[in-house]
Amino acid sequence: MKIKFLMIGVLGLISTATFAQKGELSTAQSEFDKYQGLKSQPALAKPALAKAQEAIDKASANEKTSTMPLTWAVKASIYAGLIEASDQNAPETALPFFNTASEALKKAQELDTKGENKKWIDNAKITLAQYQGNKGAKEFNAGKFEDAYKSFDYYRSMNPEDTTALLYTAMAAYNAKKYPEAATNYAKLVTTKYSKADSTYADLVSTYLIAKDTANALKAIDEGLTKYPKHSKLRAHQIDIALKQGKQKEVVDKLTSAIAADPKNRDLYYYAGLAYSQAADSYTAAKIAKAAPAAKATMEAEKKQNSDKAAEMYKKAIEIDPNYFEATLNLGFVYLSPAIDTYNAANKLPANKQKEYTAQIAKAGAMFDAAKPYLLKAVELNPKSADALNGLMTYYKGKRDDANANKIAAQIKALGN
């Protein structure tokens, strides 16, 4: 009988200890609920959060309650709350709370096979994702792109369909030169209902091209143009790749046939202008300078011929639509490019070539003036275009009009790009 009573006494002690720890779990829950209800009153909320932390630490250390998925789900939420209550301007101070919450969340997800603690788990996931998103933004703005990628990728892993998470992860990966990861996220983003999916295709193509993956770039271009047939950047990429592959004649022939069939289509003239512009741009000043004298003359003639054809095509596009921004801006650039080359060449002349220098600067000035009306019109059509403003600022610098150049520079800075 004494043995029997002794065993009952031992069982009673075990039960009391278990109930005590379950009591700690209950306390943690109730104190955390209290904290959430008092968030608008930090002086009252923080003591409740501290009590919740103390109770959950005891519950998670106990051999009985530490096997319960609820314990870890609650711990993840409480430590997520500690992240919320920390200094949002210094995310590094909350890192220990994040690490504990992340470990607790992982355990909760492993143990909660029936999904009975979804509310607690989801609550923690939201806060942890927000923390890493904010941390990533701070790192990205500081130029710490590798760290930003890791933070944003965690943010994305918690919200795999969130378009902002996908975009930020892709951008950070691209800037960190993690091109495969950038491409993966851009490729995922274009499958969502993201409002700027058209421009995302262009970003995806640029990522493939910088990684020298022409095959996937062409695939993305075809897919993008199927959905957005009038997207100028995708069309420009398509033309650029074709030109680099030595297919200028093929591109121009196709566009010429298309124009013959549809002579009032402004976009066809614009794309033809792009083809000629990019062919002209391939003859850079440095490339021509390195060429043999005979080849140099041929290259200069071909560059001018392509530039003239580009101007002709852009003008035809503008005749159809006088407010065609892209054609207007590109026409301005067609005239601006040789002006810049002439201006730079003049500034490289030795000091004893003053007469030649004066003549070259005057020639460049006249060439800059040819670009002016189109650059002004482009800015008028789209005053928030950084490309248009940069073009106009270049014109003023070429004309040595510092006052207007500085004025445009201030407008560019105000854009925040």
C-alpha positions as CSV (number, residue, x, y, z in Angstrom):
1,M,0.0,0.0,0.0
2,K,2.8,2.4,0.8
3,I,4.3,1.6,-2.6
4,K,0.9,2.3,-4.3
5,F,0.5,5.7,-2.5
6,L,4.1,6.6,-3.3
7,M,3.5,5.9,-7.1
8,I,0.4,8.0,-7.0
9,G,2.4,10.8,-5.3
10,V,5.0,10.6,-8.1
11,L,2.3,10.7,-10.8
12,G,0.8,13.7,-9.0
13,L,4.1,15.5,-9.1
14,I,4.6,14.8,-12.8
15,S,1.1,16.0,-13.6
16,T,1.5,19.2,-11.6
17,A,4.8,19.9,-13.4
18,T,3.1,19.3,-16.8
19,F,0.1,21.5,-16.0
20,A,2.5,24.2,-14.7
21,Q,4.3,24.3,-18.1
22,K,1.0,24.2,-20.0
23,G,0.1,27.1,-17.7
24,E,3.2,28.9,-19.0
25,L,2.1,28.3,-22.6
26,S,-1.4,29.6,-21.7
27,T,0.1,32.6,-20.1
28,A,2.3,33.3,-23.1
29,Q,-0.8,33.2,-25.3
30,S,-2.9,35.4,-23.2
31,E,-0.1,38.0,-22.6
32,F,0.6,38.1,-26.3
33,D,-3.1,38.6,-27.1
34,K,-3.0,41.4,-24.5
35,Y,0.1,42.9,-26.3
36,Q,-1.6,42.9,-29.6
37,G,-4.6,44.7,-28.2
38,L,-2.4,47.4,-26.6
39,K,-0.1,48.1,-29.5
40,S,-1.3,51.6,-29.8
41,Q,-0.2,52.1,-26.2
42,P,3.5,51.0,-26.1
43,A,3.9,51.7,-22.4
44,L,1.2,49.1,-21.6
45,A,2.0,46.8,-24.5
46,K,5.7,46.2,-23.8
47,P,5.2,44.7,-20.3
48,A,2.7,42.2,-21.7
49,L,5.1,41.2,-24.4
50,A,7.9,40.8,-21.9
51,K,5.7,38.5,-19.8
52,A,4.8,36.5,-23.0
53,Q,8.4,36.1,-23.8
54,E,9.3,34.9,-20.3
55,A,6.5,32.4,-20.3
56,I,7.1,31.0,-23.8
57,D,10.8,30.5,-23.1
58,K,9.9,28.4,-20.1
59,A,7.3,26.4,-22.1
60,S,9.7,25.8,-25.0
61,A,12.4,24.6,-22.6
62,N,10.2,22.0,-20.9
63,E,10.5,18.4,-22.2
64,K,6.7,18.0,-22.3
65,T,5.5,21.2,-23.9
66,S,8.5,21.5,-26.2
67,T,7.1,18.7,-28.3
68,M,3.8,20.6,-28.9
69,P,3.6,22.4,-32.3
70,L,1.5,25.1,-30.6
71,T,4.5,26.0,-28.3
72,W,6.7,26.8,-31.3
73,A,4.0,28.5,-33.3
74,V,3.3,30.8,-30.3
75,K,7.1,31.4,-29.7
76,A,7.5,32.4,-33.4
77,S,4.7,34.9,-33.1
78,I,5.9,36.3,-29.8
79,Y,9.5,36.8,-31.1
80,A,8.0,38.3,-34.2
81,G,6.3,40.7,-31.9
82,L,9.6,41.6,-30.3
83,I,10.8,42.4,-33.8
84,E,7.8,44.7,-34.2
85,A,8.5,46.4,-30.9
86,S,12.2,47.1,-31.7
87,D,13.7,50.1,-33.5
88,Q,12.5,49.9,-37.1
89,N,15.2,52.3,-38.2
90,A,17.9,49.9,-37.0
91,P,16.9,46.4,-38.2
92,E,20.2,44.9,-37.0
93,T,19.1,45.3,-33.4
94,A,16.2,42.9,-34.0
95,L,18.3,40.3,-35.7
96,P,18.6,38.0,-32.5
97,F,14.7,38.1,-32.3
98,F,14.4,37.3,-35.9
99,N,16.8,34.3,-35.6
100,T,14.9,32.9,-32.7
101,A,11.5,33.5,-34.4
102,S,12.8,31.9,-37.6
103,E,14.0,28.8,-35.8
104,A,10.7,28.5,-33.9
105,L,8.7,29.0,-37.1
106,K,10.6,26.2,-38.7
107,K,9.9,23.8,-35.8
108,A,6.3,24.8,-35.8
109,Q,5.9,24.0,-39.4
110,E,7.6,20.7,-39.0
111,L,5.5,19.6,-36.0
112,D,2.1,21.0,-37.1
113,T,1.3,18.3,-39.6
114,K,-2.4,18.8,-39.3
115,G,-2.4,22.6,-39.8
116,E,-4.0,23.3,-36.4
117,N,-1.8,26.3,-35.7
118,K,-2.1,28.1,-39.0
119,K,-3.2,31.4,-37.5
120,W,-0.1,31.6,-35.2
121,I,2.2,30.5,-38.0
122,D,0.8,32.9,-40.6
123,N,1.0,35.7,-38.1
124,A,4.7,35.0,-37.6
125,K,5.4,34.6,-41.3
126,I,3.9,38.0,-42.1
127,T,6.1,39.8,-39.6
128,L,9.3,38.0,-40.4
129,A,8.7,38.7,-44.1
130,Q,8.2,42.4,-43.4
131,Y,11.3,42.5,-41.3
132,Q,13.5,41.0,-44.0
133,G,11.8,43.2,-46.7
134,N,12.6,46.4,-44.7
135,K,16.1,45.1,-44.0
136,G,16.6,44.4,-47.7
137,A,15.5,47.9,-48.6
138,K,17.9,49.4,-46.2
139,E,20.7,47.2,-47.6
140,F,19.8,47.9,-51.2
141,N,19.8,51.6,-50.7
142,A,23.3,51.3,-49.0
143,G,24.6,49.4,-52.1
144,K,24.9,46.1,-50.2
145,F,23.2,44.2,-53.0
146,E,24.4,40.7,-52.0
147,D,22.9,41.2,-48.5
148,A,19.8,42.8,-50.0
149,Y,19.3,39.8,-52.2
150,K,19.4,37.4,-49.3
151,S,16.9,39.5,-47.3
152,F,14.5,40.0,-50.2
153,D,14.8,36.3,-51.1
154,Y,13.6,35.4,-47.6
155,Y,10.8,37.9,-48.0
156,R,9.9,36.3,-51.3
157,S,10.0,32.8,-49.8
158,M,7.3,33.8,-47.3
159,N,5.2,35.4,-50.1
160,P,6.0,33.4,-53.3
161,E,3.2,35.0,-55.4
162,D,3.8,38.6,-54.1
163,T,4.8,40.7,-57.1
164,T,6.7,43.3,-55.0
165,A,8.7,40.5,-53.3
166,L,9.6,39.0,-56.7
167,L,10.5,42.4,-58.2
168,Y,12.8,43.4,-55.3
169,T,14.5,40.0,-55.2
170,A,15.1,40.2,-59.0
171,M,16.5,43.7,-58.8
172,A,18.8,42.9,-55.9
173,A,20.0,39.8,-57.6
174,Y,20.7,41.7,-60.8
175,N,22.7,44.4,-59.0
176,A,24.6,41.7,-57.1
177,K,25.4,40.2,-60.5
178,K,23.5,37.0,-59.6
179,Y,22.0,36.9,-63.1
180,P,20.5,33.4,-63.0
181,E,18.7,34.3,-59.8
182,A,17.5,37.6,-61.3
183,A,16.3,35.8,-64.4
184,T,14.4,33.3,-62.3
185,N,12.5,36.0,-60.4
186,Y,11.8,38.1,-63.5
187,A,10.6,35.0,-65.3
188,K,8.2,34.3,-62.4
189,L,7.0,37.9,-62.2
190,V,5.9,37.9,-65.9
191,T,3.6,35.0,-65.1
192,T,1.7,37.0,-62.4
193,K,-0.8,39.8,-62.8
194,Y,1.9,42.4,-62.2
195,S,0.8,45.7,-63.8
196,K,4.1,46.4,-65.4
197,A,4.7,42.9,-66.9
198,D,5.6,44.5,-70.3
199,S,8.6,46.3,-68.9
200,T,9.5,43.3,-66.8
201,Y,10.0,41.3,-70.1
202,A,12.5,43.9,-71.1
203,D,14.3,43.5,-67.8
204,L,14.3,39.8,-68.2
205,V,15.8,40.1,-71.7
206,S,18.5,42.5,-70.5
207,T,19.3,40.0,-67.7
208,Y,19.7,37.1,-70.2
209,L,21.8,39.3,-72.5
210,I,24.2,40.4,-69.8
211,A,24.6,36.8,-68.9
212,K,25.3,36.0,-72.6
213,D,22.2,33.8,-72.8
214,T,21.0,34.8,-76.2
215,A,18.8,31.8,-76.7
216,N,16.7,32.5,-73.6
217,A,16.7,36.3,-74.5
218,L,15.2,35.6,-77.9
219,K,12.6,33.2,-76.3
220,A,11.6,36.0,-73.8
221,I,11.5,38.6,-76.6
222,D,9.1,36.3,-78.7
223,E,6.9,35.7,-75.7
224,G,6.9,39.3,-74.7
225,L,6.1,40.6,-78.2
226,T,3.3,38.0,-78.5
227,K,1.6,39.7,-75.5
228,Y,2.8,43.2,-76.1
229,P,3.4,43.6,-79.8
230,K,4.0,47.4,-79.6
231,H,6.5,47.3,-76.8
232,S,9.4,49.4,-78.2
233,K,12.2,48.1,-75.9
234,L,11.5,44.5,-76.7
235,R,11.4,45.3,-80.4
236,A,14.7,47.2,-79.9
237,H,16.3,44.2,-78.3
238,Q,15.0,42.0,-81.1
239,I,16.5,44.3,-83.7
240,D,19.8,44.7,-81.7
241,I,20.3,41.0,-81.5
242,A,19.6,40.5,-85.2
243,L,22.1,43.3,-86.1
244,K,24.7,41.7,-83.9
245,Q,24.1,38.4,-85.7
246,G,24.7,40.2,-89.0
247,K,21.1,40.2,-90.0
248,Q,20.6,43.9,-90.7
249,K,19.5,43.3,-94.3
250,E,17.0,40.7,-93.2
251,V,15.5,43.0,-90.5
252,V,15.3,46.0,-92.9
253,D,13.8,43.8,-95.7
254,K,11.1,42.5,-93.4
255,L,10.2,46.0,-92.2
256,T,10.3,47.4,-95.7
257,S,7.8,44.7,-96.8
258,A,5.6,45.4,-93.8
259,I,5.6,49.1,-94.5
260,A,4.6,48.5,-98.1
261,A,1.6,46.5,-96.9
262,D,0.7,49.0,-94.2
263,P,2.1,52.4,-95.1
264,K,0.2,54.3,-92.4
265,N,1.5,52.3,-89.5
266,R,3.7,54.7,-87.5
267,D,5.3,51.9,-85.5
268,L,6.8,50.2,-88.6
269,Y,8.6,53.3,-89.5
270,Y,9.8,53.7,-85.9
271,Y,11.2,50.1,-85.9
272,A,12.9,50.7,-89.2
273,G,14.4,53.8,-87.7
274,L,15.6,51.7,-84.8
275,A,17.3,49.2,-87.1
276,Y,19.1,52.0,-89.0
277,S,20.0,53.8,-85.7
278,Q,21.5,50.8,-84.1
279,A,23.4,50.0,-87.3
280,A,24.9,53.5,-87.2
281,D,25.6,53.3,-83.5
282,S,27.7,50.2,-84.1
283,Y,30.3,52.4,-85.7
284,T,31.6,54.0,-82.6
285,A,34.1,56.9,-82.7
286,A,36.7,54.6,-81.0
287,K,36.1,51.9,-83.5
288,I,36.5,54.2,-86.5
289,A,39.6,55.8,-85.0
290,K,41.3,52.4,-84.7
291,A,40.5,51.5,-88.3
292,A,42.9,51.7,-91.3
293,P,42.5,54.9,-93.4
294,A,40.7,53.2,-96.2
295,A,38.4,51.3,-93.9
296,K,37.8,54.4,-91.8
297,A,36.4,56.3,-94.8
298,T,34.1,53.4,-95.6
299,M,32.9,53.1,-92.0
300,E,32.2,56.8,-91.7
301,A,30.2,56.7,-94.9
302,E,28.2,53.7,-93.8
303,K,27.6,55.4,-90.4
304,K,26.2,58.5,-92.1
305,Q,24.1,56.5,-94.5
306,N,22.5,54.6,-91.7
307,S,22.0,57.8,-89.6
308,D,20.3,59.5,-92.6
309,K,18.0,56.5,-93.2
310,A,17.1,56.4,-89.5
311,A,16.2,60.1,-89.5
312,E,14.1,59.6,-92.6
313,M,12.2,56.7,-91.0
314,Y,11.6,58.6,-87.7
315,K,10.4,61.7,-89.6
316,K,7.9,59.5,-91.5
317,A,6.6,58.1,-88.2
318,I,6.2,61.7,-86.8
319,E,4.4,62.7,-90.0
320,I,1.8,60.1,-89.2
321,D,1.7,61.0,-85.5
322,P,3.3,64.4,-84.5
323,N,3.1,63.4,-80.8
324,Y,5.0,60.2,-81.2
325,F,7.3,60.5,-78.2
326,E,9.7,57.7,-78.9
327,A,10.2,58.6,-82.6
328,T,10.7,62.3,-81.7
329,L,13.3,61.5,-79.0
330,N,15.2,59.1,-81.2
331,L,15.3,61.6,-84.0
332,G,16.8,64.1,-81.6
333,F,19.4,61.4,-80.6
334,V,20.2,60.8,-84.3
335,Y,21.2,64.4,-84.7
336,L,22.8,64.6,-81.2
337,S,25.2,61.7,-81.7
338,P,27.4,63.1,-84.5
339,A,27.3,66.5,-82.7
340,I,28.8,64.9,-79.6
341,D,31.5,63.1,-81.7
342,T,32.5,66.3,-83.4
343,Y,32.5,68.2,-80.1
344,N,34.7,65.6,-78.4
345,A,37.1,65.4,-81.4
346,A,37.5,69.2,-81.2
347,N,38.4,69.0,-77.5
348,K,41.1,66.5,-78.2
349,L,42.9,68.8,-80.6
350,P,46.3,70.2,-79.4
351,A,46.5,73.7,-78.1
352,N,48.4,74.9,-81.3
353,K,45.4,73.9,-83.5
354,Q,43.2,76.8,-82.4
355,K,41.9,77.6,-85.9
356,E,40.8,74.0,-86.4
357,Y,39.4,73.9,-82.9
358,T,37.2,77.0,-83.5
359,A,35.9,75.6,-86.8
360,Q,35.1,72.2,-85.2
361,I,33.3,73.7,-82.3
362,A,31.2,75.9,-84.7
363,K,30.4,72.8,-86.7
364,A,29.4,70.9,-83.6
365,G,27.2,73.8,-82.5
366,A,25.3,73.7,-85.8
367,M,24.8,70.0,-85.4
368,F,23.6,70.4,-81.9
369,D,21.1,73.0,-83.1
370,A,19.6,70.4,-85.5
371,A,18.8,68.2,-82.6
372,K,17.3,70.9,-80.4
373,P,13.7,71.1,-81.7
374,Y,13.2,67.3,-81.4
375,L,14.7,67.2,-77.9
376,L,12.5,70.1,-76.7
377,K,9.4,68.4,-78.2
378,A,10.3,65.1,-76.6
379,V,10.5,66.8,-73.1
380,E,7.2,68.6,-73.9
381,L,5.6,65.3,-74.7
382,N,7.0,63.5,-71.6
383,P,8.5,65.9,-69.1
384,K,9.3,63.1,-66.7
385,S,11.4,61.1,-69.1
386,A,15.0,60.9,-67.8
387,D,16.1,60.0,-71.3
388,A,14.5,63.1,-72.9
389,L,15.9,65.4,-70.1
390,N,19.4,63.9,-70.4
391,G,19.3,64.5,-74.1
392,L,18.3,68.1,-73.7
393,M,20.9,68.6,-71.0
394,T,23.5,67.2,-73.3
395,Y,22.4,69.7,-76.0
396,Y,22.8,72.6,-73.5
397,K,26.3,71.3,-72.4
398,G,27.3,71.1,-76.1
399,K,26.2,74.7,-76.6
400,R,28.0,75.6,-73.4
401,D,24.8,77.0,-71.9
402,D,25.5,76.2,-68.3
403,A,22.5,77.9,-66.9
404,N,20.0,75.8,-68.8
405,A,22.1,72.7,-68.4
406,N,22.0,73.1,-64.6
407,K,18.3,73.8,-64.8
408,I,17.7,70.5,-66.6
409,A,20.1,68.7,-64.2
410,A,17.9,69.8,-61.3
411,Q,14.8,68.5,-63.1
412,I,16.5,65.1,-63.6
413,K,17.5,65.0,-59.9
414,A,13.9,65.8,-58.9
415,L,12.7,62.7,-60.7
416,G,14.5,60.6,-58.2
417,N,15.6,58.0,-60.8
